[in-house]
């Protein structure tokens, strides 16, 4: 009986954790789709800011501003290094991963679409 109770508790904990992850993925996908629509000819990166996932996005142009967005697609900061308009958040971003980059990107780097945003 004790083994059954332990297994039941483990099952409930895992079910709760999986449900929480699915909810975050839905919110993130919605926000990413909005960013993709706006920056499909640019690039989008994923970061951590105080243990929360945030995204940066920029157009495919020299000296373009980089904007920071939360997982819902709301703009929370601007990092414009060329014109010295750099919000504090820009210095706090960690664990950068490029998740989308258009074809023929100005950087010369290859196309990336980690989450299938262009499909």
Buried (B, 14 or more C-beta within 10 A) or exposed (E): EEEEEEEEEEEEEEEEEEEEEEEEEEBBBEBBEBBBEBBBEBBBBBBBBEEEBBBBBBBBEEEBBBBBBBBEBEEEBBBBEEEEEBBEBBEBBEEEEBBBBBEEBBEEEEEBBEBEBEE
